[in-house]
Amino acid sequence: MHPAFSVVFFTTATGAGYGLLALLGVLGGFQIIPPDFWLGLIGMGLALGLIAAGLLSSTGHLGRPERAWRAFSQWRSSWLSREGVASVITFVPAGLFGIGWVLFGRAGGWVAIAGLLAAIGAVVTVCTTGMIYASLKPIAQWHSRFTLPAYLIFSAMTGSVLLNALLQCFAIGSKTLLAASVLLGLLGWGWKLATWRYNDRLDIATTANTATGLAGGTVRSLEWPHTEENYLLKEMGFRIARKYSARLRQITQILAFALPVLLLAAAFALPWPFAAMLSVLAAIVQFAGMLVERWLFFAEAKHTVTLYYGR
């Protein structure tokens, strides 16, 4: 698949934003994180800013962005439409939670309920995003048991690293959150390795014979149905050289998982403000690594339609 940067940034930014929003909603609403105006303002601003930026960037891949609103009407059958509906609905409790927690400095009661609903909405929205890709049967690398959990794991991982960096900057960092960030980083790393192992060993049963329904003999293309590349080949037939794929996988492991885990582990042994500096660096490095990981997620996927073009 062609890895358009708008979609790569969308999945990375919204995943981190929803992960941070869910944690803020639960931990802030139930007074685990104390109400503080600047902490709440920066935290909610970062979470909602990442979500809004990601959602807006996703329209850049559309041929007619001004018609994006029509996708909301297909929620009965389309995961893309359900994602749009869920993302808009989530803004309502998130806004109420932000008003109560940030502006009024309150927690518990209706603020806790709003925070919990915002967290649920964030999780549901991430699930719908994952199902957009997991439901696509023509792309075997996505239509597997690894896709949906990966979206949830990566969202929790990046959200926890962002929250840890935020709390460390305000000198109220939690060892428990720091440990959870390290464990989620290791979990995400292991899940990504398992996903790559599964995809590399994937035996796709669909061939030119089964795709055309011609069972006898061997079906092969004598010539292309057209003389120039079209939309399908550009979007669905994108190919990446194996050597580049291997190198980008190494970069992903270093930036998205290994280096953040090492930086966060080092933060355990260092006092403030060094722990804060390492936490912020871990968040920045991990976000860059997840951009590479998302790029590979699209670039390594193969659509069945390419069989009609002899690929």
Rosetta blueprint (number, residue, H / E / L):
1 M L
2 H L
3 P L
4 A L
5 F H
6 S H
7 V H
8 V H
9 F H
10 F H
11 T H
12 T H
13 A H
14 T H
15 G H
16 A H
17 G H
18 Y H
19 G H
20 L H
21 L H
22 A H
23 L H
24 L H
25 G H
26 V H
27 L H
28 G H
29 G H
30 F L
31 Q L
32 I L
33 I L
34 P L
35 P L
36 D L
37 F H
38 W H
39 L H
40 G H
41 L H
42 I H
43 G H
44 M H
45 G H
46 L H
47 A H
48 L H
49 G H
50 L H
51 I H
52 A H
53 A H
54 G H
55 L H
56 L H
57 S H
58 S H
59 T H
60 G H
61 H H
62 L L
63 G L
64 R L
65 P H
66 E H
67 R H
68 A H
69 W H
70 R H
71 A H
72 F H
73 S H
74 Q H
75 W L
76 R L
77 S L
78 S L
79 W H
80 L H
81 S H
82 R H
83 E H
84 G H
85 V H
86 A H
87 S H
88 V H
89 I H
90 T H
91 F H
92 V H
93 P H
94 A H
95 G H
96 L H
97 F H
98 G H
99 I H
100 G H
101 W H
102 V H
103 L H
104 F L
105 G L
106 R L
107 A L
108 G L
109 G H
110 W H
111 V H
112 A H
113 I H
114 A H
115 G H
116 L H
117 L H
118 A H
119 A H
120 I H
121 G H
122 A H
123 V H
124 V H
125 T H
126 V H
127 C H
128 T H
129 T H
130 G H
131 M H
132 I H
133 Y H
134 A H
135 S L
136 L L
137 K L
138 P L
139 I E
140 A L
141 Q L
142 W L
143 H L
144 S L
145 R L
146 F L
147 T H
148 L H
149 P H
150 A H
151 Y H
152 L H
153 I H
154 F H
155 S H
156 A H
157 M H
158 T H
159 G H
160 S H
161 V H
162 L H
163 L H
164 N H
165 A H
166 L H
167 L H
168 Q H
169 C H
170 F L
171 A L
172 I L
173 G L
174 S L
175 K H
176 T H
177 L H
178 L H
179 A H
180 A H
181 S H
182 V H
183 L H
184 L H
185 G H
186 L H
187 L H
188 G H
189 W H
190 G H
191 W H
192 K H
193 L H
194 A H
195 T H
196 W H
197 R H
198 Y H
199 N H
200 D H
201 R L
202 L L
203 D L
204 I L
205 A L
206 T L
207 T L
208 A H
209 N H
210 T H
211 A H
212 T H
213 G L
214 L L
215 A L
216 G L
217 G L
218 T L
219 V L
220 R L
221 S L
222 L L
223 E L
224 W L
225 P L
226 H L
227 T L
228 E L
229 E L
230 N L
231 Y H
232 L H
233 L H
234 K H
235 E H
236 M L
237 G L
238 F L
239 R L
240 I L
241 A L
242 R H
243 K H
244 Y H
245 S H
246 A H
247 R H
248 L H
249 R H
250 Q H
251 I H
252 T H
253 Q H
254 I H
255 L H
256 A H
257 F H
258 A H
259 L H
260 P H
261 V H
262 L H
263 L H
264 L H
265 A H
266 A H
267 A H
268 F H
269 A H
270 L L
271 P L
272 W L
273 P L
274 F H
275 A H
276 A H
277 M H
278 L H
279 S H
280 V H
281 L H
282 A H
283 A H
284 I H
285 V H
286 Q H
287 F H
288 A H
289 G H
290 M H
291 L H
292 V H
293 E H
294 R H
295 W H
296 L H
297 F H
298 F H
299 A H
300 E L
301 A L
302 K L
303 H E
304 T H
305 V H
306 T H
307 L H
308 Y H
309 Y H
310 G L
311 R L
